[in-house]
């Protein structure tokens, strides 16, 4: 068994090295981007059960389709990377949640609001926002 694992690691050093490098980049990227991303959320984002309306959506339908497609693609990339990070170094669960929050799916609004209803999650988000000088998020109804 040990010989098989040793052989596997020796045969796949390049791939494992790239996966470890990607995992480290994602780990550092998530640590650096999380406070900034949380500071962008409008204060009343989670108050209503209705989806939050963007004040200035892209004017042209083609641009909107491209933006939504790129957002969903990034979300799926984060979900796949998060699943890989469950066995590699990195913040797998956090990366999966970030990916889920980016993609569009039925029940997404309910999922977001139930996540933020947790006092620990809301307190953590508001701590990050406070460090960037942003007001606390209002709790969902």
N, C-alpha and C positions, 0 to 999 in steps of 0.2 A: 504494500500500500504506500509506504513512504517513498519507495523507489519510483512508483508511478507518479506521485505528486512532484517529486524532484525532476523527473523527466518532463512532465508537463510544463513546469516553470522554466526549465532550460530551453525547451522547444519554442516557447511563446514569450520570451523575454521582451521582444520589441513591442508586441501588442500589449502586454501587461504594463510596460513602461509608459506607453502612450495613454493607457487608461488611467494609470496613477497620475500622470501629468494633467490630464483633463479633469480628474477629480480634484486635484489641488487647485487648479484654476477656478473651477466652479465653487469650491469652498471659499476661497479668498474673494471671488466675485460676489457671492451671496452675502458675505459679511460686510463688504464695502457698499453694496447696492441696497441692502435691506433698509437702513435708516432713511436713505434718500427716497426710496419708493414709498415707504410708509408716510413720509412727510407730504407726498403728493395727494394723498387721499383727502377729499373734501370732508370737513368736520361732520356734516350731516349725511354722509354716504350711506350709512346703515340704518337710518331712522325709519324710512319707509319700506314697506314690503314690495313696492313697485320698483322696477329697475331704475337706477339712477340715470337721468338724462344728461348727456354732455351738452354744455352750452353752445359750443361751436363745432358741430360735426363737420367732417370734410364735405365741401360743397358738391363736388362731382362724384356721381355714383361709382365710377371706375376707381377713383382714389380711395373711396370708402371700402370697396371690395378688396383692394390691395392691402390696405391697412389692417382690416379684420383678418385677412388670410395670413399676413405676416405675424400678427399677434397670436393666432391659433397655432401656427407653425412653431413659434418660439415656445409656446406653452407645451406642445407635444415633445419638443426637444428637452425641455426641463423635466417633464414627467419621465421620459426614458432615461435621462441622466440621473434622476433621483432614484429610480429603480436600481440602476447600476451602483449607485452610492450606498445602497443598503448592504452591499457586500464589499464595496471599496471604501477607502477613506472619504469622508465628506458628510454633509448634512442631507442625507437622503430624504427623510420625511419632510423637512423644510422645503427642499427643492421640488418635491412632488406637489406640495400644497401651493407653492408659487406657480407651478405649471397649471394646476387645476384652476387657480384664480384667473389665469390668462385665457384659457380656452372657453368657448361658448358651448354650453350643454344645458339640457332641460333641468331645472331645479338648481341652477348655479346660485341664484340670488338667495334661495332658502339655505343652501350650504354655507354661503358667506356669512349670512346673519347668524346662523347657529354656531359657527366658529367664533364669531366675535361676542356672542352672548356669554361665553365662558369668561368669568371675571379675571382669571389669570392671563388669558390671551389679550383681553382689552387693556388690562393694566400694563402688560408688556408693550403693546403697540403704543399706548399713550406715553410710556416712558421714553421710547425711541423718538416719538414726536416732540416731547418736551425738550429733549437734548438738542433738537434742531430749531427750537423756538416756535414750534407750531402748537395751536390749541389742541386739547384732548378731543378725541372722537366722541360723539354722542352715542350712547348705548342704544341698541335696537329696542323697539317697543316690546 
